[in-house]
Structure formats: C-alpha cells, structure tokens
C-alpha cells in the first residue's frame, strides 16, 4: 500500500506535469522558423494564425501524445519484465514497428504522420502495431518467457537486428521511400497533423485504460512470480494484455513520429526518482512525464538552431543518454544499484 503522503505527492506531480504540458503547448504553438513569436500578434494575422492552427498546434499536441505513449509503454515494459532497462525498443518492438511503417510506405504509399487519407493513416498505424506486437511476441518466444533477464534482452537485440535487416531489404527494393525512412529513423514530429493526433489520442486512451485495469498484475509481479500467482492473478492472460498495450502504444507512436530514443526509458525513471507509487498511478505519471519530455525536446529542436531544425530523435538521444549516464554515475558513486 502506498502511504497517503505518496498519494499527495503523486497528485501534485500529476497536476504539475499537466500544467507544464499546457505551458509547453502554448510555447510550441509560438515557435516558428525565427524563434518564439507572440500568439496575440499572430491572432491578428489570418495567414499566421492558419499556420499556428494547421501546423504548429497539431505538431506540438502530437509531440505530447507520442511522448505520452512512449512513457506509458516504457512503464508497462519495466513493470512487466521487472527490469529498469526494459523499454519497448530493447525488446524489438521499435524495429517491428519501423518494418511495418516501411511496408506501409512501400505498398500503401502513406507517409508517417502525414495528413493523407484515413485509410492510408490507418494502414501505417495498423501495420506498425502488427510489427511491434509481432516483434515483442517473437522476443518472448525466443526468450522462453520473462524469467531470465539476460536471455530476454539478448532475444530482443537479435529480433531487432533481424527485423532491421528486413526493413533495409524493403528500402532497397523500393528506393522511393528512402528519404521518408531517413526522417522516420531519425524521429520527427514535423509532419504530424490533426488526423495523426486523433489516432494517437484514441490509442493513448485505450492504453491508459488497459494499463489501469491490469495494474494489479504489475504490482504483483514486483513481488515475484510465485507471490503474484498466490494472489490469484491470472498471469498468462494479463501478460498478453500488457504486451498488447505496450505494442499498441509503441506501434502508434513510432508510426506517427518515427524512432524517438530514450523517452520510454527515461520517463518512468524520472517519475520513480520523485515518487514511489503503485503502477496504476505510475503508468499515468510516466505518460505525462514522457509527453512533457518529448514536447520540450521538440520545442528545443525547433528553437536551438532556428531557422534550421534538429531531428528531435537525435536530441532526445543526446539528452536522454546524458541523463541516464549521470544517474548511473551518481548511483554507483553512492554505492547503490546502477539505476
């Protein structure tokens, strides 16, 4: 049981993250090719306001939604596999989703996160979801479950490499998608529109509900397999459900924004460093933290070298990797565990 003080701290953290998201959305809507601009001044210019409404606002909202999906997926993965390093990308789901995106671009003709027609958008997202789910299930099959962490991570690396090679073969067979796939692998929110935001919002709602309903399984697994089974939890179907949640969240986010590094790994760690809470609240807070991280990185990517733009996936890799290295150094210096 979490003490009342923990609940209060979690509530304050959630409120703070939502307030931060609102501020970042306003900032994101005002970031143009020349830096920050006044929303009040743009409101008086119909052309400028159309740019805000049709391009900047959906991009900023899409960045928050994609980050929330990755943060939620990372929290589920770390709880399911009882491993602080088990973000969805380490289990091959990102490579599977990227392969699905490449197949969709090659055979459906859709671009990741583009406006496009609904059938094309559903094709990209659907195939990315199938690829992510298939990759995770293949990893679990090769690892023979989740009991052996080293075997699980090795299986994830193998599956990721193999599916990445298959994706490269698809690109070689269809060279017209090479440019889109380059943007896809670097990670970008530049092409996210309102239709992509709607898809990600729907996926986030479904995944949040699923994670909340199965949070007791994650709480039980933290106590060990035997203890969780003794509590009467149906572990087999709950694991399947959690894998579906993780794959759906990862697949939809990757389909719309490409490969965004470290958000799914860093967001749950940041939440745990602030408050210890049951998984029902932890997954929701990790989602809010992931959304804030990716939206802040997207704003920084647009502003730091304006009018040029840094790929947001490159920026999150640099910042997220630096944070985790600092955290690892501090914990090992103090004699604690690595993470």
C-alpha positions as CSV (number, residue, x, y, z in Angstrom):
1,X,0.0,0.0,0.0
2,X,1.2,3.5,-0.8
3,X,1.1,5.9,2.2
4,X,-1.2,9.0,1.9
5,X,1.9,11.2,1.6
6,X,2.9,9.3,-1.5
7,X,-0.6,9.8,-3.0
8,X,-0.5,13.5,-2.3
9,X,3.0,13.8,-3.8
10,X,1.8,11.9,-6.9
11,X,-1.2,14.1,-7.2
12,X,0.9,17.2,-7.1
13,X,3.3,15.7,-9.6
14,X,0.5,14.9,-12.0
15,X,-1.0,18.4,-11.6
16,X,2.4,20.0,-12.2
17,X,3.0,17.9,-15.3
18,X,-0.3,18.8,-16.8
19,X,0.3,22.5,-16.1
20,X,3.7,22.1,-17.7
21,X,2.1,20.5,-20.7
22,X,-0.3,23.4,-21.1
23,X,2.6,25.9,-21.0
24,X,4.7,23.9,-23.4
25,X,1.8,23.6,-25.8
26,X,1.4,27.4,-25.8
27,X,5.2,27.8,-26.3
28,X,5.2,25.1,-29.1
29,X,2.4,26.9,-30.9
30,X,4.5,30.1,-30.9
31,X,7.8,28.6,-32.1
32,X,8.5,29.4,-35.7
33,X,11.4,29.4,-38.1
34,X,12.7,32.6,-36.4
35,X,12.2,31.6,-32.8
36,X,9.4,32.5,-30.4
37,X,6.6,34.7,-31.7
38,X,3.7,36.4,-30.0
39,X,0.4,34.4,-30.2
40,X,-1.5,37.6,-29.7
41,X,0.3,39.2,-32.7
42,X,-0.3,36.1,-34.8
43,X,-4.0,36.1,-33.9
44,X,-4.4,39.4,-35.8
45,X,-2.9,37.9,-38.9
46,X,-5.2,35.3,-40.5
47,X,-2.4,33.7,-42.5
48,X,-0.1,33.4,-39.4
49,X,-3.0,32.0,-37.4
50,X,-3.7,29.4,-40.0
51,X,0.0,28.3,-39.7
52,X,-0.5,28.0,-35.9
53,X,-3.7,26.1,-36.2
54,X,-2.8,23.8,-39.1
55,X,0.9,23.1,-38.4
56,X,2.3,24.2,-35.1
57,X,-0.5,23.3,-32.7
58,X,-1.1,19.7,-34.1
59,X,2.7,19.2,-34.2
60,X,3.0,20.3,-30.5
61,X,0.0,18.2,-29.4
62,X,1.2,15.3,-31.4
63,X,4.7,15.5,-29.8
64,X,3.0,15.4,-26.3
65,X,0.8,12.4,-27.3
66,X,3.7,10.5,-28.8
67,X,5.8,11.1,-25.7
68,X,2.9,10.0,-23.5
69,X,2.5,6.8,-25.5
70,X,6.2,6.1,-25.2
71,X,6.3,6.9,-21.5
72,X,3.3,4.7,-20.8
73,X,4.8,1.9,-22.9
74,X,8.1,2.2,-21.0
75,X,6.5,2.0,-17.6
76,X,4.5,-1.1,-18.7
77,X,7.6,-2.8,-20.1
78,X,9.7,-2.1,-17.0
79,X,6.9,-3.4,-14.7
80,X,6.1,-6.4,-16.9
81,X,9.7,-7.6,-17.2
82,X,10.8,-6.4,-13.8
83,X,13.9,-4.7,-15.4
84,X,14.7,-1.0,-15.3
85,X,16.4,-1.3,-18.7
86,X,13.4,-3.0,-20.4
87,X,12.0,-0.2,-22.6
88,X,10.0,-1.3,-25.6
89,X,12.9,-0.6,-28.0
90,X,15.1,-3.1,-26.3
91,X,12.6,-5.8,-27.0
92,X,12.5,-5.3,-30.7
93,X,9.1,-3.6,-30.9
94,X,10.6,-0.4,-32.4
95,X,12.3,-2.4,-35.2
96,X,9.0,-4.3,-35.8
97,X,7.0,-1.0,-35.9
98,X,9.6,0.5,-38.3
99,X,9.3,-2.5,-40.5
100,X,5.6,-2.1,-40.5
101,X,6.0,1.5,-41.4
102,X,8.3,0.7,-44.3
103,X,5.9,-1.8,-45.6
104,X,3.0,0.7,-45.4
105,X,5.1,3.4,-47.2
106,X,6.2,0.9,-49.9
107,X,2.8,-0.7,-50.6
108,X,0.2,1.8,-49.3
109,X,2.0,4.9,-50.3
110,X,1.5,6.7,-46.9
111,X,4.0,8.9,-45.1
112,X,4.5,8.6,-41.3
113,X,2.3,11.2,-39.6
114,X,1.3,12.9,-42.8
115,X,-2.1,14.4,-43.4
116,X,-3.2,11.8,-46.0
117,X,-6.5,10.0,-46.2
118,X,-7.8,8.0,-43.2
119,X,-7.2,4.6,-45.0
120,X,-3.6,5.4,-45.5
121,X,-3.1,6.6,-41.9
122,X,-4.8,3.5,-40.6
123,X,-2.6,1.4,-42.8
124,X,0.6,2.9,-41.4
125,X,-0.6,2.7,-37.8
126,X,-2.1,-0.8,-38.2
127,X,1.0,-2.3,-39.8
128,X,3.3,-0.6,-37.3
129,X,1.1,-2.1,-34.5
130,X,1.3,-5.6,-36.1
131,X,5.0,-5.2,-36.5
132,X,5.5,-4.1,-32.9
133,X,3.3,-6.8,-31.4
134,X,4.9,-9.5,-33.6
135,X,8.4,-8.4,-32.6
136,X,7.6,-8.5,-28.9
137,X,5.9,-11.9,-29.1
138,X,8.8,-13.2,-31.1
139,X,11.2,-11.9,-28.5
140,X,9.2,-13.6,-25.7
141,X,9.1,-16.8,-27.7
142,X,12.9,-16.9,-28.2
143,X,13.5,-15.9,-24.6
144,X,11.0,-18.6,-23.3
145,X,9.2,-16.2,-21.1
146,X,10.4,-13.3,-19.0
147,X,12.1,-15.1,-16.1
148,X,15.6,-14.8,-17.5
149,X,16.5,-11.1,-18.0
150,X,19.8,-11.7,-19.9
151,X,18.1,-14.1,-22.3
152,X,15.2,-11.7,-22.8
153,X,17.5,-8.8,-23.6
154,X,19.6,-10.9,-26.0
155,X,16.5,-12.1,-27.7
156,X,15.3,-8.5,-28.1
157,X,18.6,-7.5,-29.6
158,X,18.5,-10.4,-32.1
159,X,14.9,-9.7,-33.1
160,X,15.7,-6.0,-33.5
161,X,18.7,-6.7,-35.8
162,X,16.9,-9.2,-37.9
163,X,13.8,-7.0,-38.4
164,X,16.0,-4.1,-39.1
165,X,17.7,-6.1,-41.8
166,X,14.3,-7.0,-43.3
167,X,13.4,-3.3,-43.2
168,X,16.6,-2.4,-45.1
169,X,15.7,-5.0,-47.8
170,X,12.3,-3.3,-48.2
171,X,14.0,0.0,-48.6
172,X,16.4,-1.4,-51.2
173,X,13.6,-2.9,-53.1
174,X,11.6,0.4,-53.0
175,X,14.2,3.2,-53.1
176,X,11.5,5.9,-53.4
177,X,10.8,5.5,-49.6
178,X,14.5,6.1,-48.6
179,X,14.0,9.8,-47.9
180,X,10.8,9.2,-45.8
181,X,12.5,6.3,-44.0
182,X,15.5,8.6,-43.1
183,X,13.1,11.0,-41.5
184,X,11.4,8.1,-39.9
185,X,14.5,6.6,-38.3
186,X,15.8,10.0,-37.0
187,X,12.4,10.8,-35.5
188,X,10.4,13.9,-36.4
189,X,7.1,15.5,-35.4
190,X,7.2,17.9,-38.4
191,X,4.5,16.0,-40.4
192,X,2.1,15.3,-37.6
193,X,-1.4,16.6,-38.4
194,X,-4.8,16.6,-36.7
195,X,-5.6,13.1,-38.0
196,X,-2.4,11.7,-36.5
197,X,-3.3,13.4,-33.2
198,X,-6.7,11.8,-33.2
199,X,-5.2,8.4,-33.8
200,X,-2.7,8.9,-31.0
201,X,-5.3,10.3,-28.6
202,X,-7.5,7.3,-29.2
203,X,-4.6,4.9,-28.7
204,X,-3.5,6.7,-25.6
205,X,-7.0,6.4,-24.1
206,X,-7.2,2.7,-24.8
207,X,-3.7,2.0,-23.5
208,X,-4.3,4.1,-20.3
209,X,-7.5,2.2,-19.6
210,X,-5.8,-1.1,-20.3
211,X,-2.8,-0.3,-18.1
212,X,-5.1,0.8,-15.3
213,X,-7.2,-2.3,-15.4
214,X,-4.1,-4.6,-15.4
215,X,-2.1,-2.5,-12.9
216,X,-2.6,-5.1,-10.1
217,X,-0.7,-7.6,-12.2
218,X,2.3,-5.2,-12.4
219,X,2.1,-4.7,-8.7
220,X,2.0,-8.4,-8.1
221,X,4.9,-9.1,-10.4
222,X,7.1,-6.7,-8.5
223,X,6.8,-9.2,-5.6
224,X,7.9,-12.1,-7.7
225,X,6.2,-14.7,-9.9
226,X,5.2,-17.1,-7.0
227,X,3.7,-14.3,-4.9
228,X,1.8,-12.9,-7.9
229,X,0.4,-16.4,-8.6
230,X,-0.5,-16.9,-4.9
231,X,-2.6,-13.7,-5.1
232,X,-4.8,-15.4,-7.6
233,X,-3.8,-13.2,-10.5
234,X,-4.3,-14.8,-13.9
235,X,-0.8,-14.1,-15.1
236,X,-0.9,-15.6,-18.5
237,X,-3.8,-13.6,-19.9
238,X,-2.7,-10.5,-18.1
239,X,0.8,-10.7,-19.6
240,X,-0.8,-11.0,-23.1
241,X,-2.9,-7.9,-22.3
242,X,0.1,-5.9,-21.1
243,X,2.1,-6.9,-24.2
244,X,-0.8,-5.7,-26.4
245,X,-0.9,-2.4,-24.5
246,X,2.9,-2.0,-24.9
247,X,2.8,-2.9,-28.6
248,X,-0.1,-0.7,-29.4
249,X,1.4,2.3,-27.6
250,X,4.8,1.8,-29.2
251,X,3.4,1.0,-32.7
252,X,1.1,4.1,-32.9
253,X,3.8,6.4,-31.6
254,X,6.5,5.1,-33.9
255,X,4.1,5.1,-36.9
256,X,3.4,8.8,-36.5
257,X,6.8,10.3,-35.3
258,X,9.4,7.6,-36.2
259,X,12.0,6.3,-33.8
260,X,12.3,8.6,-30.7
261,X,15.0,7.4,-28.4
262,X,15.2,7.3,-24.6
263,X,11.7,8.8,-23.8
264,X,10.2,5.4,-23.0
265,X,13.2,4.6,-20.8
266,X,13.8,7.9,-19.1
267,X,10.2,8.9,-18.2
268,X,9.5,6.1,-15.8
269,X,12.9,6.6,-14.1
270,X,12.2,10.3,-13.6
271,X,8.8,9.5,-12.0
272,X,10.4,6.9,-9.7
273,X,13.1,9.4,-8.7
274,X,10.3,11.8,-7.5
275,X,7.6,9.5,-6.0
276,X,7.1,5.8,-5.3
277,X,3.6,4.8,-6.2
278,X,1.6,1.8,-7.3
279,X,1.6,1.0,-11.0
280,X,-2.0,2.4,-11.6
281,X,-0.7,5.9,-10.9
282,X,2.9,5.2,-12.0
283,X,1.9,4.4,-15.6
284,X,-0.3,7.5,-15.8
285,X,2.5,9.8,-14.4
286,X,5.1,8.2,-16.7
287,X,2.8,9.0,-19.7
288,X,2.5,12.7,-18.5
289,X,6.3,12.8,-18.0
290,X,7.0,11.3,-21.4
291,X,4.7,13.8,-23.1
292,X,6.4,16.7,-21.3
293,X,9.9,15.4,-22.2
294,X,9.2,14.9,-25.9
295,X,7.3,18.2,-26.3
296,X,10.1,20.1,-24.5
297,X,12.6,18.4,-26.8
298,X,10.6,19.2,-29.9
299,X,10.4,22.9,-28.9
300,X,14.2,22.9,-28.3
301,X,14.8,21.2,-31.6
302,X,12.9,23.9,-33.4
303,X,14.5,26.8,-31.5
304,X,18.1,26.0,-30.8
305,X,19.4,26.3,-34.4
306,X,16.5,28.3,-35.9
307,X,15.7,28.6,-38.8
308,X,17.2,25.2,-39.2
309,X,15.8,22.3,-37.2
310,X,17.4,19.4,-35.3
311,X,15.8,16.0,-35.6
312,X,14.0,15.5,-32.3
313,X,15.1,11.8,-32.1
314,X,18.7,12.9,-32.2
315,X,18.1,15.5,-29.5
316,X,16.3,13.1,-27.1
317,X,19.1,10.5,-27.6
318,X,21.7,13.1,-26.6
319,X,19.8,14.4,-23.6
320,X,18.3,11.1,-22.5
321,X,21.6,9.3,-22.8
322,X,23.3,12.1,-20.9
323,X,20.7,11.9,-18.1
324,X,21.0,8.2,-17.7
325,X,24.8,8.3,-17.7
326,X,24.7,10.9,-15.0
327,X,22.2,8.9,-13.0
328,X,24.3,5.7,-13.3
329,X,27.4,7.5,-12.2
330,X,25.7,9.0,-9.2
331,X,24.1,5.8,-8.1
332,X,27.4,3.8,-8.5
333,X,29.3,6.5,-6.7
334,X,26.9,6.3,-3.7
335,X,27.2,2.5,-3.6
336,X,23.6,1.9,-4.9
337,X,22.4,-0.1,-7.9
338,X,23.1,1.2,-11.4
339,X,19.6,2.6,-11.9
